[in-house]
Amino acid sequence: MKLGLRKVVFPVAGLGTRFLPATKVVPKELLPIVDRPLIQWAVDEAVAAGADTLIFVINRNKRAIADHFDVAYELEDTLVRREKHELLQVARSVLPAGVETVYVVQQQALGLGHAVLCARSVVGDDDFGVILPDDFIFDRNTPALAQMVQVQARVGGCVVAVEPVEPQLTSRYGIIDGKATEEQLIRVSSIVEKPKPEEAPSNLGVVGRYILPARVFELLAETTPGAGGEIQLTDAIAALIAEQPVHGYRFNGRRFDCGNKLGFVEATVAMALEDPDTAASLRQSLPGLLSAS
């Protein structure tokens, strides 16, 4: 059965400076976790949640993302002539049939809230999802955004993914406060962007998955620059709390922060251990690699 979330926004206009020189020419989102670019994992998650319109908010230097999801005629012709049918299927499966991609350029780097606002004309009046590809979330059973779609079908309103964070790291996250209504669900009463540890209302940080109503665009358009001098999505969600239910969902699965080198390497190792082509050999080689270090 097709789930109800049709449109998902991917804010991918960042420069990826932490991964220089690899990202001098190649967008960070195209760096591979095993054999799939980071953005491909995110797109697969969106499609699993029911999305058929994928909206990429890019900068002018990220055209390679569009190339990745375009048809590669020369490659496909070569694979056909060489009868590489399995590889041909892999090349064609990066974008399932019936799924549309739309690219919107963010002219200025004015924050996550501004990047989401750039997608307003494409999203229209629908509820929509947001995936931050840097937050790589893996669950063997149900991808995180699909879990959230199921939750929103029951409770309505806005749903954001949350997880406990170390107290000293609260200044990196939007932090929620609220009351648990179910084992994994919190009715949010307040949310604050990047609070100091001593000012954080809880240890539950918002991570890169959101289901938002179109009303958030109006609130973003009215939002003044907040933390870091940027237009913060958190501030618009805080305004939304007064109008409709906002829930924090503690998702099943493990998150890897692929915005830094360690998280990216950990995600690569974890996915290689899930891949039947690499898992057994990697388990054999890891002890030797660790002892050699």
N, C-alpha and C positions, 0 to 999 in steps of 0.2 A: 504494500500500500504506500502511495506517495505521501510524504509528510507535507505540512502546510507552509513551511518557510520557503519562499520562492527566490528571494533576492538576498545576496550576501555581498558585503563590501569588504575589500581588502586594501587597507591603507599601506601602500608599499612605496612611498615616495622618499623614504630615508636614504641617506648616502652610504650607510654600512661602513663607516670609517674604522670601526673596531677590527674589521677583517682586511684592511689594506695590507699588502698590495693586491690581494685576490680580488677585491671589489673595485679596483681602479677602472676596470672595463666591464666586468661581469657583475650584474646586480646580486646582492647578497642572497636574495630570494631564489636565485638559480643555483646556488651552491648545493651540492647533493648530500642528502642523508642516505647513505648507501647508493642506490641507483635512481633515486627520485629527488628532483630539486625540492627545496623547502616549500616553495609555492605550490608544487604539485600535491604534496601531502595536504596542504591547507584546502586546495580545491577539491580533492577527493573527499575531505571531511564535509565541505559545504554540500557537495552533491549527495552524499549519504544522508544529509539532513533535509533533502528535498529541493535544493536550490536548482533553478534552471536559468538564472540570470546572475552572472558573476561580474561585479563592478570593481575594477582595479583603479585605485587612485595612485597615479604614478607621477614622477617628474619627467622632464623632457629627455633625460638620459636613460630611461628604463624601457625603451622600445623592445629590448630583447625579451622581456616578459611576454609581450604580444607575439613575438616570433615563436616562442616556445609553444604557445597554444594554437598557432596557425598551422595550416597544412604544409608539410615539407615535401613538395612534389618530387624534387630530384631524389631525395632519400627514399621515398616510397616507391618510385619507379625502379630504383636500383634494387631494393629488397624484393620487388615483384619479379624482376628479371633473374635474380639469383635464387628465387624460390625460398626466400627466408620468411616463411609465412608467420612463424611465431613472433619474430622481431617486427614484422609489418603490423601485427596486431598491437604490439606494445606501442609502436610509434603512433598509431591511430587512436589509442585509448586515452591519450592525455586529456582529451575533451570528449565526453560522451555525446552521442547523438541527442539533439534536442536541447543542448545547453549552450547558451549565448554568452559571449564575453563583451564587455563594454569597458572602454578605457577613458578615464577622466584625468586631465593634467592638473595637479596642484601647483599653481604658479609660484606660491611662496610657502616656505616651511613655517606655518603658524600654529602647529600643534595637531594632536590627534583629533580634537573636536573640529578643527577647521578642515582636516582631511575628510572626515565623515560628512561634513556639510557640503563638500564639493560634489558628493554623490546625490544630492537632493533631487535634481531634475530627473535622474534616472530611476531612483527609488519610487518617487511619487508618494502616494498615500498609503502604501503597504507597510506592514510590519517588516522588518528586515534584520538580517544578522550581520555581525561584524566579526571577522577573524583577523587577529594579528599573527601573521605567520611565525614571527620570532618566538611566540609561545607555542611550542610544539607539544601537543598533548596526545598521548597514545593510550588507548584501551583496546584490549583484544576483542571485546564484544560489541560495544556501541560507541562510535566517536562522540566526543564531548558535545559538539553542537547539536547532534541528533538527540542526545540525552536532554539537552535544554529545551528542544522543541517539544518533547514529550511532557516536560514539566510545565512549559508555558500553556500547553493545551489544557492543563488542569487548573492552573492558578491565574492565567491571564497576565496582563501587564507586561512589565519589563523584567527580563531575567539576565543576570550577570554571573559569570563564573567566578568563584572565589576559592581560595585555599589559605591555610594558615601560613604565615610568613614569620621569619625570625624577627623578634622585636626591634633589633638594631637595623632592620632593613625596611621599616615602614615608610621611610622617606623616598622609597622607590615606587610605591604603589598608591592607588586609591584604596582607602581603608573604610570598611563599612561598620556600622553599628546597627543592632536590631535584635529581634527575638526569634529564636528557633520555632518554627511551626511544624517541621518534620525533621527526621534525623539528618537529612542533607540540605535542608531548606531554611533560609533565614528571611523573615520579613524585614526589609531594610527601613530603618528610621532615619538614618543619616549616612552621609558618605563624604569623605574629605580627601583631597588630593595631596599626596606626598607629605603627610604630617611627620613632625619630629617624633621619635619614639615616646617621649614623655607626654605628647599631646595626642597620640593615636587612640581612637575610641575602642579598638579591639586589635586582634592580630590577624584578622581576616582581610587579605588583600585581593583586589579585583585583578584577574588575569585575562588574557586576550580573547575572550569570547563574550559576545553580547547578543541579546535579542531585544530590539528597540522598536518603539512605535514611531510613526512618521512625525508625531508631535515634537520629537526631540530636535528636528531641524529648526522649528520655530524658536525653540529655546536656545539652540546653538547660535542662531542669528542674533540673539539678544545678549549672548554671553560676552563679557569683557575678558581680556587676557587675565589669566590667573597665575598659578604656579609656573615659574620659569618664563613668565611673560608670554605664555602661549594660551590659545583657546582650548580649554580642557573639556573633554567629553564628560569627565566626572562632575563638573559644575552643572552641566545641563541635566545629568541624571539626578543630581541633588535637587534641582528645581522640579523635576518630574515627580519626585516622591510626594509632593503636596497634592498631586492630581490623580495619581493612579498607583496601584500596587507595584512595588519594585522588590524583587526577590534576589537574594544571593544563593547560588546553587553550588554546593561542594560536590564537584563532579567525580565520577569514577575514572580512574586512570592516573597516569603519571605525567607531570609537566616538566619539560626541559626548556630552560631559558636559552634559546639559540641566538639571543642578541649578544652573547659573549662566547669566547672561544671554548671555555670549559663545558658550558652547556651544549654547545654544538657537537663537541667530541663525544660527550656522554650520550647524546641522542643517537649519534652514528653508531656507537658501540651497541647500545640497547637494540636498535633496529637490525643491526647485523646479527645479533643473537636471536632475533625473531625470524630472520630470513633462512629458509631451508637450504639455500645455496651456500650460505656462509657460516651458519650457526655452529655446526659440529667442528669444523676446522678452527674457527675462532676460539671455541672453548678449549681446544687443545693447545693453541698457541699463546693464549693470554697469560698462563702462569709463567712461561718462559720470558715473555715480554716484560712482565712485572718484576721478575727476579733480575733481569738484566739491567733494569733501571735502578 
